[in-house]
Amino acid sequence: MILDPFIEFGFLRRALVGCLALSLSAPPLGVFLMLRRMSLAGDALSHGMLPGIALAFVLFGLSVPALAVGGLLAGLVLALGAGALARGTGGREDSALAALYLTALAAGVAIISWRGSAVELSQLLFGSVLGVDDAALLLMAGAASATLVFLSFAWRPLVLECFDPAFARAVGLRGSRWHLGFLALVVVNLVAALQAVGTLMAVGLMMLPAIAARHWARGIGGMVAVAVLLALLASIAGLAASARLDVPSGPAIILAAAALWVLSVAFGPVDGMLARLRPHRHLSG
């Protein structure tokens, strides 16, 4: 039942390959966002990309390179702008980020609604497996490759910054550079996910598997491995459901990831609900 749609439809196989590539790169970034208490920053960045995507759509139509460049520039401007506003006004960065992304989201929807049809608006916001052409597939593969290469060099600095930022500064670790590179790759992965899951759903494939993984492992390596596995399962199940139920691919994939998160919360061995109800070994007997 699950594999038949992929055997029958070539466009679905192309979308699956792209989503599997993103499932290797986006969840590890989600784990680090979660450990840095920046889970909502990914959501803000995914919404903040919309004005750039909207302007690219108005000027160039549904061109994958144009949409990717527009979304990337808008996401980077949002990330850097929030930090600049926070430093310039003395306020909190999360407050500036919230104000900017809400403004950006409204502006992006208004631009697309002004010049596009309801079908095109739905495709940009929620994704479409039909939109995953060769250019989109190359973008997904490139984003995944760049992310994995970056993490191979940045793993130790990012882990150190998560758990002991004072020691990282003491040993001369240039955390700001790693942080900016990390945020840039978050934006790149969100842009790459645009065609398959849409701008509003892109962060779900990054964060839901990462949040669910904390219920299955305690170490960072274990959490990353489980998050990738859950993202792979969600991609396969979501795309199969999208084809059979005729629903947008973005919501289908994210609902599959949400179902895996619910199961993790209920049955995960690390702080899962069932595990917390069991008596601890030293209290039993």
N, C-alpha and C positions, 0 to 999 in steps of 0.2 A: 504493500500500500504506500509506503514511504518512497521507495526507489522507483516505482513505475513512472512518475512524472519526469524524473531526470533522464530516464531511458528514452522516453518518448519525445521530449522537447529539447532542442539544442540550446535555445535561449536560456532555459532553466539551468542547464549544465554550466553555461557561461556565468550566470549569476552565482551559482554554487561555488565555482572556483574562486570568484572574487571574494565572496563572503568567507570562504575558508582561509584565504590569504589574510583578510582583515582580522579573522579570529585568532591568528597567530600573533598579531602585533598590537591590536587595540586593548585586549584584556590586561596584558602586563602594564600598560600605561595606566589603566584603570586601577590596578592594585596600588601603584605608587600615588595616584591621586587620593585614594582612600586613606593610605597611611599618612599622607601629608594633610589630612583633613580638608581636602580640596574637592570633594566629590561633586559639589554643586558647581564648581568652576568649569568642569567639562560641559555641563548643561548650558551654562552661560555662554561659553565659547561657541557651541553648536548653534545656538540661537543668534548670536552676534554675527555669524557668517552671512546671514540671510541678505542684508543690504547689498553686499558685494556680489552675491549670487544673483540677486534680482537685477542689478544694473547690468551684469554680464548677459543675463537672459534677454533684457530689453534691447541691448546693442547687438548681440550675436546669436540669439535664439538658444536652442538646446544643444550648444556646443560644449562638449566635455572639457576641452582645454580652457575655454573662456570661463566656464563656471568654476573650474578648479582654481584658476588664478584669482578670480573675483572673491571666492570664498576664503582663500588663503590670505589675501591682503586684508580683507575685513576682519578675519579672526585675529591676525597679528596686531592690527591697529587696536582692536578691543583689548587684547591682553596687555599691550604696552601702555595704552591710554589709561587703563584702570590703575596701573602702578604709578604713572606720572601724576594723575589726579590725587591719588592718596598721598604721595610725597609733597605735592604742591600745596595741598589744603590741610594736611595734618589729619585727614580722616582715615577711615578704615578702607583697605583695598576691596574687601568684599562688598561694601556699600557702593563704591564707585562702579564695580563690576556689575552689580544688580541694576543700577540706574542706566548704564550704557547698554546692557543687553536687552532690557525692556524697550528702550528707545529703538534699538536696532531691529528688534523683532517686529515692532509695529511698522517701522519704515519699510522693511523688506516685504511684508505682506501687502502693504499699500501699493508698492511699486509693481509687484507681480499682478495684483488684482487690477491695476490700472491698465496694464498693457497685455496681460495674458488671459487665457481662458481658464475655466474652472478645472478642466482636465490637467492642464499644464501646472496650475497651482498645486493640485493634489499630488502630482508626480514629484514636484520639487520638495514638498513638505513631507511626504510619506513614502517616497520611493516607488520604483517600478522595475520589475525584473526585465521588462522589455527595454528599459533604458540602459542596461548593462551591455554596451557594445564593446568592440575591441579596445577602443580608446579608454573607456572606463575600466576595463579589465587590466590594462597596462598601468593605469594610475593606482589601482588597488595593489597590484603586485609591487610597484615601485615604492609605495608608502610602507608596505609590510617589510620590504627589504631594507629600506633606509632606517626604519624603526629598530629592527633586529640588530643591524650593524651598530647603531647608536647605543643601544642597551648593552652590547657586548663591551663597550668602552666605559659607559656611564653607570654600570650596575653598582660598583662599590661606592662612588661618590653619592649617588642617589640614596642608597641604603644608609650611608653614614649621615647624610643630611636629615633623613627621616627620624633617626633614633638618637643622634647626638650631634646636633648642629653646632654646639659650642666647641666640641672637640674638632669638628671639621674646620671651623674658622681658625682654631689654634694651630692646626697643622698646615695652614695656608691653602686649604681647598677653596678654589674660586667658585663658590656655590651659585653665584648669580649667573654665571655663564652656563653652567649645567642646567640651572632652572629655566633659563630662556630657551635653551635647546630642547629641553623636555616639553615646554609649553608649545614650541613651534611644531614638534612632532605630534602633539595632541591635536593641534589644528589640522595638520596634514592628514592624519587618520580620519578626522571628522569629514574633511573635504572628500577623501577617497570613498567614504561610505555614502556619499550623497545619492548616487544613482540607485543603489540597492535599497537603502533604508530611509532616505530623505533627511532633510536638515533637522526636523523636529525629533526624529527617532535615532539619529546617528549615535548619540551619546549612550543609548541603551545597550548597544553591543559592547561598549567599552566598560560601563559601570556595573550593570546587573551581574554578569559572571564574576566580576571582581568582588562585589559585595557578597555574593553567594559563596565564593571560595573560602572566605574566612571561617565558615562553619565546617570546613573539611580539613584544614591544615593550619598549623601555627607558624611555621617558618615562611619567609617570603618566597623562597623557591617553590615550596609546596603549593602556596596560594596561587602563584603564577601558573603552575602546571595545571591545577584544577580549573582555574579561570579559563584557560585556553580550551580545555576539554569541554567545559560547559558551553562556551561560545560556539564551538564546532557543532555540538548537539543542537543548540538553538538555531543555528543557521540551516542545518539540514531539515529539522522539523518545521521551522517557520516557512521556508521556501516551498516545501511539500504542501503545507496547509494553504499557502497563498495560491498555489496552482489549483488545488482541489476545491477550495471554498470561494475563489474569485475575490480575494481581498488584497489590498496593497501589501507589498512584500515587507515594508518597514514595520507596520504594526504586527504582522504575523510573526516576524522574527523576534521582536521585543516581547510579545506575549509568551512565546516559547521560552525565552530567557527568564521572564518573570515567573513562569510555572516552575522552572528549575530552582529559582531563588526561593520560592515558597516551600518546595520540597527540602531544600537545604536548611531553611530556618526550622522546619519541623523535625527533620531526621538527622541533621548534621551532627557529628560526634563532638564538635567544638562549639560549645554554647548553643547547641540546638535545643529546641523546646523539650523534646523527648529525653535528650541527654541530661538536661537540668532537672528533670523529674525523677531520674534514677538516683538512689542514695549513693553517696560516695563510698568507696571501698572501705575507708577507715571508720565510716559510721555504720556500716552494715554488719550483720552477724552479731 
